[in-house]
């Protein structure tokens, strides 16, 4: 038995869904709405007189066992912040002047409906594009609004080039494995670490991932810390020294953008030295000989030379992963944010497959539970014809046209705005994304493109650079304590419980439902969001829960767990036909992807340098001698959110770029100096932090920076272009599959401001 919990005083922290504690009402719920991250931690909201007073972590919940980050503690500050927008607004000046008139919701909806119907009549529904942000409680609402409300298939990230957040890894996992995997750290079971079949991984591989800061992809970073307490050791692949890297048995420090070469070097050693699970490969893998041929020239020595790292450590990792069971992989967005991110994903999946560490306890487990976002979409899209996707932006790429991700390609959408081909974009509906301040590569190009679109709706919490510059209508969105919802991502299934009346704000669920009712009322027979959620719960596809929303809310501290099995490929639990094997065309893990062959794409992993790098563009390195990586996560902010909160800015007042002290000394830069990062695409001003754990020759720039304390109107726009790392990134530099973009592997120069 593994017991990591401290004793809980049940008189103080009850297991009821709600109780009275003196003058406060305490409600158990889930924080999975903006401002906030992917994870959706279990929280206790303390309210009094319809006001949120404070937030605590729920110690009775298996999810986070009472642990919270500072962003969750700051939810009351965000909820009642004086600059929060709490009424719908209509622009009355020119775009960028920040002149607004307060209107009612009906007036806002009237304007939107009128614009939509005019576009339907004069152009095509496809000329309406809906953009959403990161993976949390706005990822089903936006597709429903687009597909059911606006009748448009064009739905995707807010100008995120190459859809380079999770999509490349999803493409790889579903193509090569037939489904998604997650690191199995006991979180899939209600018994958690005491589940009779589970065992701690001997190694956890953190590849391009700092989970205690990012908590990405439905993964709570402190599960890694728990596993460490149970004996798990770490292997970390990262160009910078993090707290977890410092605790690792092996820390492999690499040049950004060379992950695929490193993975292929590991595969080369595993295959040539025979340190892999031959029985598993022979029985369950397809394309081994082709993989062997693909990696034959990528020796550990060559991989080390490419990646500016240690050959000995690459070999050490290959030995450990090839001969150990179980070990688990937790990977991060740097895999996606490279031009050839799908090839990198394929190489990493191949390491897992060759070692046999797939779907066994403590390994990388295949999961098909908890896709609640998909369940809601399916429930609301029952009348939507499959033909709606015809001629969606990105259909020029067969893997998108016939693939599994039901989104447009953001690069193709940007091209359509700029050229009007294959048809013009006349309206943007922006939900939970601060486009050119955060997701959009080539930020100024995205700004220019958005300014040219006829009509733009922004739904957000605060006035942002995106809203000031481009919005015609601003819709104020409810925060977690002000909304009803469902939270599911793997296990368990939980409710988001409304605890206060936010007044004149609406949740993303309400906005989507309201607009669908106006535009296509036959597709929205539900009176309100709770009724819709109850309907969804009657026919879940990704969870076995049977009951009402109210019953789920009262079920218990951790919600409902769908049963998860190991070795599903042995027992016919992965394939629709019930036969043993994986849900791929061959029934095996496809080290050589048959689907990619069908689309004339590279079927086996391969190595290619970034478009601009010390190897591919040596002539540019004379002017731009550093490799630039961007997008480091931090404790205080989530992407571009939280910048207006005094508590967060007290700890993190300025945008930071990290540089190795030796590199800084050569440039006459001291810790705390303001510096410019510049390349041929643009520049950004940040404050230098000298970090001895930063790889020499590499600088690291934070993303998402704007300054709510500055002037909102143009040309300032809250200073959005001053410290914007995306002034140095590029659009339209994606790989053969159209997935992946080089946000994290550019080049630049550094000089004092």
C-alpha positions in Angstrom: 0.0 0.0 0.0 1.3 3.4 -1.0 0.1 6.1 1.3 1.2 9.6 0.5 -1.7 11.5 2.0 -1.6 13.4 5.3 -4.5 12.7 7.6 -7.5 14.9 6.8 -9.8 16.4 9.5 -13.2 15.4 8.2 -14.9 17.8 10.6 -13.2 20.6 8.7 -13.0 19.2 5.1 -16.1 17.2 4.6 -16.9 14.8 1.8 -20.3 16.4 1.1 -20.5 18.4 -2.1 -21.5 21.5 -0.1 -21.6 22.5 3.6 -21.7 25.4 5.9 -18.6 26.6 7.7 -19.6 29.4 10.0 -20.7 32.3 7.9 -19.3 30.7 4.7 -20.9 28.3 2.3 -18.2 25.8 1.0 -18.8 24.2 -2.4 -16.7 21.5 -4.0 -16.1 22.1 -7.7 -13.5 22.3 -10.4 -11.4 25.2 -11.7 -11.3 24.6 -15.4 -12.2 27.9 -17.0 -10.3 31.1 -17.7 -8.2 32.4 -16.2 -6.5 29.1 -15.6 -4.7 26.1 -17.0 -5.5 22.7 -18.6 -5.6 20.7 -15.4 -8.9 21.5 -13.7 -7.9 21.1 -10.1 -10.5 20.2 -7.5 -11.2 23.3 -5.4 -13.3 24.5 -2.5 -15.0 27.8 -3.2 -15.9 29.7 0.0 -18.8 32.1 -0.6 -20.8 34.6 1.4 -23.7 36.8 0.3 -23.3 35.8 -3.4 -19.6 36.7 -3.3 -16.5 34.4 -3.7 -14.3 35.0 -0.6 -11.5 32.6 -1.0 -10.4 29.4 -2.7 -8.7 26.3 -1.2 -7.5 23.0 -2.7 -9.8 20.0 -1.9 -7.7 17.6 0.2 -10.3 14.9 -0.2 -9.9 14.8 -4.0 -7.6 12.3 -5.7 -6.9 14.8 -8.4 -4.6 17.3 -6.5 -5.0 16.2 -2.9 -5.5 19.8 -1.8 -2.5 21.2 -3.6 -3.0 24.4 -5.7 -1.0 26.8 -7.6 -1.0 30.5 -7.0 -3.2 31.1 -10.0 -6.1 29.2 -8.4 -5.7 31.2 -5.1 -6.0 34.3 -7.2 -9.5 33.5 -8.7 -11.3 35.9 -6.3 -8.9 38.7 -7.3 -9.6 38.0 -11.0 -13.3 37.7 -10.5 -13.6 41.1 -8.8 -10.8 42.9 -10.7 -11.8 46.5 -11.4 -10.8 46.2 -15.1 -12.9 43.1 -15.8 -15.6 43.6 -18.4 -19.0 42.6 -17.1 -21.4 43.9 -19.7 -21.6 43.4 -23.5 -19.9 46.2 -25.5 -20.3 47.6 -29.0 -17.5 49.5 -30.6 -18.4 53.1 -31.3 -15.1 54.6 -32.5 -12.7 53.3 -35.0 -11.0 50.0 -34.4 -8.1 50.5 -32.0 -9.5 53.7 -30.4 -10.9 51.7 -27.4 -14.2 53.5 -27.6 -17.2 51.4 -26.5 -20.9 51.6 -25.7 -22.5 49.2 -23.2 -25.3 47.3 -24.7 -27.6 44.4 -23.7 -27.1 40.8 -24.6 -30.1 40.9 -26.9 -28.7 43.9 -28.7 -25.3 42.1 -29.1 -27.0 38.9 -30.4 -29.2 41.0 -32.8 -26.0 42.5 -34.3 -24.3 39.1 -34.6 -27.3 37.4 -36.0 -27.8 40.1 -38.6 -24.1 39.9 -39.7 -24.2 36.1 -39.9 -27.4 36.0 -42.0 -26.0 38.6 -44.4 -22.8 36.6 -44.8 -24.9 33.4 -45.5 -26.8 35.3 -48.1 -24.0 37.2 -49.9 -21.1 34.8 -49.5 -20.9 31.3 -47.8 -21.2 30.1 -44.2 -17.5 29.1 -44.6 -16.6 32.7 -44.6 -17.3 32.7 -40.9 -14.4 31.5 -38.8 -14.4 30.6 -35.1 -11.1 30.6 -33.2 -10.5 29.2 -29.7 -7.6 29.1 -27.3 -6.1 26.4 -25.2 -7.5 23.0 -24.1 -10.0 23.7 -21.3 -13.6 24.6 -20.9 -14.1 26.4 -24.2 -13.1 23.6 -26.6 -16.5 22.1 -27.2 -18.4 25.4 -27.2 -16.5 26.9 -30.1 -17.0 23.9 -32.5 -20.6 23.7 -31.6 -21.1 27.4 -32.3 -19.3 27.2 -35.6 -20.7 23.9 -36.9 -24.3 24.1 -35.5 -24.8 27.8 -35.2 -22.8 29.4 -38.0 -22.9 26.3 -40.3 -19.2 26.7 -40.9 -16.5 24.0 -40.7 -13.8 26.6 -40.1 -12.9 26.2 -36.5 -9.4 26.2 -35.1 -6.8 27.8 -32.8 -6.3 31.5 -32.8 -3.7 31.8 -35.6 -1.6 29.0 -34.1 0.7 28.0 -37.0 0.8 24.3 -37.8 -1.8 23.8 -35.0 1.3 23.3 -33.0 -0.1 22.5 -29.6 -0.9 18.8 -29.0 -2.2 18.3 -32.6 1.1 17.0 -34.0 1.4 14.5 -31.1 -2.3 13.5 -31.5 -1.7 12.9 -35.2 1.3 10.7 -34.4 -0.4 8.8 -31.6 -3.6 8.0 -33.5 -1.7 7.2 -36.7 1.0 4.9 -35.1 -0.8 3.6 -32.0 -4.5 4.0 -33.0 -5.2 6.2 -29.9 -3.8 8.5 -27.3 -1.5 7.6 -24.4 -0.7 9.2 -21.1 1.9 8.5 -18.5 0.4 6.1 -16.0 1.1 7.6 -12.5 -1.9 6.0 -10.8 -4.3 8.9 -11.7 -6.7 6.8 -13.7 -8.0 4.9 -10.7 -10.1 6.0 -7.8 -7.8 3.9 -5.5 -4.9 5.9 -7.1 -1.6 4.4 -5.9 -3.3 1.6 -4.0 -4.9 0.0 -7.1 -3.9 -3.6 -7.0 -2.5 -3.7 -10.6 -0.7 -0.4 -10.6 3.0 0.0 -9.9 5.2 3.1 -10.0 7.3 3.6 -13.2 10.9 2.8 -12.6 11.6 5.8 -14.9 9.6 8.8 -15.9 10.8 10.4 -19.1 10.1 14.1 -19.2 10.7 15.1 -22.8 10.4 18.8 -23.4 8.1 19.0 -20.4 8.2 20.8 -17.1 4.9 19.5 -15.7 4.9 21.1 -12.3 4.7 24.4 -14.1 2.7 23.5 -17.2 0.2 20.9 -15.9 -0.6 20.3 -19.6 -2.8 17.9 -21.4 -4.9 17.0 -18.4 -1.8 16.0 -16.4 -1.2 17.3 -12.9 2.6 17.9 -12.5 2.8 16.9 -8.9 1.8 13.3 -9.8 5.5 13.2 -10.9 6.6 14.3 -7.5 4.4 11.7 -5.9 5.9 9.0 -8.1 9.4 10.2 -7.1 8.4 9.7 -3.5 7.5 6.1 -4.4 10.8 5.5 -6.0 10.5 6.6 -9.7 13.6 8.1 -11.2 13.6 10.8 -13.8 15.1 11.2 -17.3 14.7 14.7 -18.6 15.4 16.0 -22.1 15.4 19.8 -21.9 17.8 22.6 -23.1 17.5 24.3 -19.7 17.9 23.2 -16.1 14.6 22.9 -14.3 13.9 21.8 -10.8 12.9 18.3 -12.1 15.9 18.2 -14.4 18.1 18.8 -11.3 16.4 15.9 -9.6 16.9 13.6 -12.6 19.2 10.6 -12.9 19.9 11.7 -16.4 19.5 15.2 -17.7 20.1 15.4 -21.5 20.6 19.1 -22.4 20.0 19.6 -26.2 19.8 22.3 -28.8 16.1 23.2 -29.4 14.7 21.6 -32.4 16.9 18.5 -32.4 14.7 16.2 -30.4 14.1 14.0 -33.4 17.8 13.4 -34.0 18.2 12.5 -30.3 15.3 10.0 -30.4 16.6 8.5 -33.6 20.0 8.1 -32.0 18.4 6.3 -29.1 16.6 4.0 -31.6 19.8 3.4 -33.5 21.5 2.1 -30.3 18.5 0.1 -29.2 18.3 -1.7 -32.5 22.0 -2.2 -33.2 22.8 -3.4 -29.7 19.6 -5.5 -29.3 18.4 -3.6 -26.2 14.7 -3.9 -27.0 11.8 -6.2 -26.4 12.1 -8.5 -29.4 9.0 -10.6 -28.5 6.8 -7.5 -28.3 8.2 -6.0 -31.5 7.7 -9.3 -33.4 4.2 -9.8 -32.2 2.7 -6.3 -32.0 4.7 -3.9 -34.2 4.7 -3.3 -38.0 7.5 -1.8 -40.0 10.5 -2.7 -37.9 12.9 -3.2 -40.8 11.9 0.1 -42.3 12.5 1.8 -39.0 15.9 0.1 -38.7 16.8 1.4 -42.2 15.6 4.9 -41.3 17.8 5.3 -38.2 20.9 3.4 -39.4 22.9 6.5 -40.0 21.8 8.4 -36.9 24.4 6.9 -34.5 24.5 8.3 -31.0 27.7 10.1 -31.9 26.0 11.9 -34.9 22.9 12.7 -32.8 25.1 14.2 -30.1 26.9 16.3 -32.6 23.6 17.6 -34.1 22.1 18.3 -30.7 25.1 19.8 -28.9 24.9 17.1 -26.3 26.6 14.0 -24.8 26.9 10.8 -26.8 27.4 8.9 -23.5 24.1 10.1 -22.1 22.2 9.2 -25.3 23.6 5.7 -25.0 22.8 5.6 -21.2 19.2 6.6 -21.9 18.9 4.0 -24.7 20.1 1.2 -22.4 17.8 2.3 -19.6 14.7 2.5 -21.7 15.5 -0.6 -23.7 15.9 -2.8 -20.7 13.5 -1.4 -18.1 9.9 -2.1 -17.4 7.9 -0.2 -16.6 8.7 3.4 -17.6 6.4 6.2 -18.6 6.7 9.0 -21.1 5.4 12.5 -20.3 6.1 14.8 -23.3 5.4 18.4 -24.0 4.6 21.1 -26.5 8.2 21.5 -27.8 7.6 18.3 -29.7 4.8 20.0 -31.6 6.5 23.4 -31.9 9.0 22.3 -34.5 8.5 22.0 -38.3 8.9 18.3 -38.3 7.2 17.6 -35.0 5.2 14.6 -36.3 8.5 12.9 -37.2 9.8 13.6 -33.7 6.6 12.2 -32.2 6.9 9.1 -34.4 10.5 8.5 -33.2 9.5 8.9 -29.5 6.5 6.5 -30.0 8.9 4.1 -31.6 11.2 4.1 -28.5 8.2 3.3 -26.4 7.1 0.5 -28.8 10.5 -1.1 -29.1 10.8 -1.3 -25.3 7.3 -2.8 -24.9 6.3 -0.1 -22.6 2.8 0.3 -23.9 -0.4 -0.2 -21.9 1.2 -2.0 -19.0 1.0 -0.8 -15.4 3.2 2.2 -14.8 3.9 2.7 -18.5 2.4 4.9 -21.2 -1.2 3.7 -21.2 -3.7 4.0 -24.0 -6.8 5.8 -23.0 -10.2 6.4 -24.5 -12.1 7.7 -21.5 -13.3 11.2 -20.6 -13.5 13.0 -24.0 -16.4 14.9 -22.7 -15.8 17.7 -25.2 -16.4 15.2 -28.0 -19.5 13.8 -26.3 -21.1 17.3 -26.1 -20.2 18.0 -29.7 -21.8 14.7 -30.8 -24.9 15.5 -28.7 -25.4 18.9 -30.3 -24.4 18.0 -33.8 -26.9 15.3 -34.5 -28.4 17.2 -37.4 -25.1 18.4 -38.9 -24.3 16.8 -42.2 -20.8 15.3 -42.8 -20.7 17.4 -46.0 -20.3 20.5 -43.9 -16.6 19.9 -43.8 -16.2 20.1 -47.6 -13.7 22.7 -48.7 -12.7 23.6 -45.1 -9.5 25.6 -44.9 -6.6 23.0 -45.0 -8.4 20.5 -47.2 -5.5 20.9 -49.7 -3.7 18.5 -47.3 -5.2 15.0 -47.6 -4.2 14.1 -44.0 -6.4 17.0 -42.9 -9.2 16.3 -45.3 -9.5 12.7 -44.3 -7.8 12.7 -41.0 -9.2 12.6 -37.5 -8.8 16.2 -36.3 -12.0 18.1 -37.1 -10.4 21.6 -37.4 -9.4 23.9 -40.1 -5.7 24.7 -40.7 -4.9 28.1 -39.2 -2.2 28.9 -41.8 -4.6 28.3 -44.6 -7.2 30.5 -42.9 -4.6 33.3 -42.6 -3.8 32.9 -46.3 -7.5 33.2 -47.1 -7.8 36.5 -45.1 -4.8 37.9 -47.0 -5.7 36.7 -50.5 -9.5 36.0 -50.5 -8.8 32.5 -51.8 -10.4 30.0 -52.0 -13.0 32.2 -50.5 -12.9 35.3 -48.3 -13.1 35.5 -44.5 -15.8 38.0 -43.5 -16.3 37.3 -39.8 -14.2 36.0 -36.9 -15.6 34.8 -33.6 -12.7 34.8 -31.1 -13.3 32.7 -27.9 -10.7 32.4 -25.1 -7.7 33.4 -27.2 -5.6 36.6 -27.3 -4.5 35.9 -30.9 -1.5 38.1 -31.8 -0.5 38.6 -28.1 -0.1 34.9 -27.6 -0.8 32.1 -30.2 -0.3 33.9 -33.4 3.2 33.5 -34.9 4.3 36.6 -36.9 2.3 38.7 -34.5 2.2 41.9 -36.6 1.1 39.9 -39.6 -1.8 38.4 -37.7 -2.7 41.9 -36.4 -2.7 43.3 -40.0 -4.8 40.4 -41.2 -7.4 40.6 -38.5 -7.8 44.4 -39.1 -8.9 43.6 -42.6 -11.8 41.3 -41.6 -15.2 42.9 -41.9 -16.7 41.8 -38.5 -15.2 40.4 -35.4 -16.7 39.2 -32.1 -14.4 38.7 -29.1 -15.6 36.8 -26.1 -13.2 37.2 -23.1 -12.8 38.1 -19.5 -10.9 41.4 -19.8 -10.3 43.9 -22.6 -7.2 42.6 -24.4 -5.0 43.8 -27.3 -6.9 41.6 -29.6 -10.3 43.1 -28.5 -9.2 46.7 -28.6 -7.5 46.4 -32.0 -10.1 44.3 -33.8 -13.4 43.7 -32.0 -16.7 45.1 -33.1 -18.6 43.3 -30.4 -17.2 42.3 -27.0 -19.0 39.5 -25.0 -18.1 39.3 -21.3 -17.5 35.7 -20.2 -18.2 34.0 -16.9 -15.4 32.6 -14.7 -15.4 29.2 -13.0 -17.5 30.2 -9.9 -20.1 31.7 -12.2 -20.9 28.8 -14.5 -22.1 25.2 -14.9 -20.1 22.7 -16.8 -18.6 19.2 -17.1 -14.9 18.5 -16.7 -13.6 15.3 -18.3 -10.1 14.6 -19.7 -9.2 10.9 -19.2 -10.5 10.2 -15.6 -12.5 11.2 -13.6 -15.7 12.9 -14.8 -16.6 15.9 -12.6 -18.9 18.8 -12.5 -18.2 22.5 -12.6 -20.7 24.0 -10.1 -22.0 27.6 -10.3 -21.7 29.1 -6.8 -22.3 32.8 -7.4 -24.4 34.9 -9.8 -21.9 36.9 -11.9 -24.5 39.3 -13.1 -24.4 40.4 -16.7 -21.8 37.8 -17.8 -22.4 34.5 -19.6 -20.5 31.3 -19.8 -19.1 30.0 -23.2 -21.8 27.3 -22.9 -24.6 29.9 -22.6 -23.2 32.0 -25.5 -23.0 29.0 -27.8 -26.5 27.8 -26.8 -28.0 31.2 -27.1 -26.6 31.8 -30.6 -27.5 28.4 -31.9 -31.1 29.0 -30.6 -31.3 32.2 -32.6 -29.8 30.9 -35.8 -30.9 27.3 -35.9 -33.5 26.8 -33.1 -34.4 23.2 -34.2 -30.8 22.2 -33.2 -31.1 23.5 -29.6 -34.2 22.2 -27.9 -32.7 22.7 -24.4 -34.0 25.5 -22.2 -30.6 26.2 -20.5 -27.1 24.8 -19.9 -28.1 22.5 -17.0 -30.7 20.9 -19.2 -28.2 20.5 -22.0 -25.6 18.9 -19.7 -28.2 16.5 -18.4 -29.0 15.5 -21.9 -25.3 14.9 -22.7 -25.0 12.7 -19.6 -27.7 10.4 -20.9 -25.6 9.1 -23.8 -21.9 9.5 -23.0 -19.6 7.9 -25.5 -16.3 8.2 -23.6 -17.5 7.4 -20.0 -19.7 4.8 -18.4 -21.4 7.2 -16.0 -25.2 6.8 -15.9 -27.0 9.5 -14.0 -27.9 13.2 -13.8 -25.7 16.3 -13.4 -27.0 16.8 -9.9 -26.2 13.2 -9.0 -22.7 13.5 -10.4 -22.2 16.8 -8.5 -23.0 14.9 -5.2 -21.1 11.7 -6.1 -18.0 12.3 -4.1 -14.8 14.3 -3.8 -13.2 12.9 -6.9 -16.2 12.4 -9.2 -16.8 9.3 -11.4 -14.1 7.0 -12.6 -14.7 4.9 -15.8 -13.0 1.5 -15.4 -9.6 1.4 -17.1 -7.9 -1.9 -18.2 -4.3 -2.7 -18.9 -3.0 -4.7 -21.9 -6.1 -3.9 -23.9 -4.4 -4.9 -27.1 -4.3 -8.5 -25.9 -7.9 -8.6 -25.0 -9.7 -7.0 -28.0 -10.5 -3.8 -26.1 -9.0 -1.4 -28.6 -10.4 -2.4 -32.0 -14.0 -2.0 -33.1 -14.1 -5.6 -34.3 -13.2 -6.8 -30.8 -10.1 -8.6 -32.1 -6.7 -8.4 -30.3 -4.4 -5.7 -31.5 -4.2 -2.0 -32.0 -6.8 0.2 -33.7 -4.6 0.7 -36.8 -5.0 -0.6 -40.4 -2.5 -3.4 -39.6 -3.7 -4.1 -36.1 -0.2 -3.4 -34.8 1.8 -0.4 -33.7 2.8 1.1 -37.0 6.5 2.0 -36.9 5.9 2.6 -40.6 2.6 4.5 -41.0 0.4 2.9 -43.7 -2.0 6.0 -43.6 1.0 8.2 -44.4 2.0 6.0 -47.3 -1.5 6.4 -48.7 -1.1 10.2 -48.6 2.5 10.2 -50.0 3.9 11.4 -46.7 7.0 10.1 -45.0 5.9 6.9 -43.4 8.9 6.4 -41.1 10.6 8.9 -38.8 13.3 11.1 -40.4 15.6 13.9 -39.4 15.6 17.4 -40.9 17.1 20.6 -39.5 14.9 23.5 -38.7 14.5 26.0 -41.6 16.8 28.5 -39.8 19.6 26.9 -37.7 23.3 26.8 -37.3 23.4 24.0 -39.9 20.8 24.9 -42.4 21.5 28.6 -42.6 25.1 29.2 -41.4 25.3 32.4 -43.3 22.5 33.9 -41.1 24.3 32.8 -37.9 26.9 35.5 -38.5 24.2 38.1 -37.8 22.0 35.9 -35.5 24.4 33.7 -33.5 21.9 32.3 -30.9 19.3 29.6 -31.1 16.0 31.0 -29.8 13.4 29.0 -28.0 10.2 30.6 -26.8 7.2 29.9 -24.6 8.6 28.8 -21.3 5.9 28.3 -18.7 5.8 29.9 -15.3 3.9 29.7 -12.0 2.3 33.1 -12.2 0.7 33.3 -15.6 -1.1 31.0 -18.0 -0.2 32.1 -21.5 -1.3 35.7 -21.8 -3.7 35.6 -18.8 -3.2 37.1 -15.3 -1.1 40.0 -16.4 -3.5 42.5 -14.7 -3.4 40.7 -11.4 -1.2 42.6 -8.8 -0.5 39.4 -6.9 1.0 37.7 -10.0 2.9 40.8 -11.1 4.4 41.2 -7.7 6.2 37.9 -8.2 6.8 38.3 -11.9 6.7 42.0 -12.9 8.6 41.8 -16.2 9.1 39.6 -19.3 12.2 37.5 -19.0 14.7 36.1 -21.4 17.3 33.5 -20.0 20.9 33.4 -21.2 23.9 31.5 -20.1 26.2 33.7 -18.0 29.2 33.1 -20.2 27.2 34.2 -23.3 26.0 37.2 -21.4 29.5 38.2 -20.2 30.8 38.1 -23.8 28.0 40.6 -24.7 28.5 42.8 -21.6 25.0 41.9 -20.3 24.4 41.7 -16.6 21.5 40.1 -14.7 18.5 42.4 -14.9 19.6 44.3 -18.0 16.9 45.0 -20.6 17.9 43.5 -23.9 16.6 43.1 -27.4 16.2 39.8 -29.1 16.2 40.3 -32.8 16.1 38.4 -36.1 15.1 39.1 -39.6 11.4 38.7 -38.7 11.3 41.2 -35.8 12.5 42.0 -32.3 11.3 42.0 -28.7 12.5 43.7 -25.5 12.9 41.6 -22.4 14.8 41.6 -19.1 17.9 39.3 -19.0 18.1 36.6 -16.4 21.5 34.9 -16.2 20.8 31.2 -15.9 23.9 28.9 -15.5 21.6 25.9 -16.5 20.8 27.4 -19.9 22.7 25.7 -22.8 25.4 27.9 -24.2 24.4 29.4 -27.5 20.7 29.3 -26.7 18.4 32.0 -25.3 14.9 31.4 -24.0 12.1 34.0 -24.3 8.8 34.1 -22.4 5.6 34.5 -24.4 2.2 36.0 -24.0 3.4 39.4 -22.7 1.3 42.6 -22.8 0.9 45.3 -20.2 -2.7 46.0 -19.0 -1.4 49.0 -17.0 -0.4 50.8 -20.2 -2.6 52.8 -22.7 -5.1 50.5 -24.4 -5.7 52.6 -27.6 -3.5 52.3 -30.6 -0.6 52.7 -31.2 0.1 51.3 -27.7 -2.4 48.4 -27.5 -1.1 47.7 -24.0 2.5 47.5 -25.4 1.6 44.2 -27.0 4.4 44.3 -29.6 7.2 45.5 -27.3 8.0 42.2 -25.6 6.2 39.8 -27.9 8.3 36.7 -28.6 6.0 36.1 -31.6 7.5 39.1 -33.4 10.4 36.7 -34.0 8.4 33.6 -35.1 7.1 32.7 -38.6 3.9 31.5 -40.3 3.7 29.0 -43.1 6.8 27.0 -42.0 5.1 23.7 -41.3 6.2 20.1 -42.1 5.0 17.7 -44.8 1.8 16.7 -42.8 1.0 20.4 -42.3 1.3 19.9 -38.5 4.1 21.5 -36.5 5.7 24.9 -36.6 9.1 26.3 -35.3 7.9 28.4 -32.4 10.7 26.9 -30.2 13.6 26.8 -32.7 14.4 30.1 -34.3 17.7 32.1 -34.4 18.4 35.6 -33.1 20.9 38.1 -31.8 21.0 39.6 -28.4 22.1 43.1 -27.4 21.5 45.6 -24.6 18.5 47.9 -24.9 
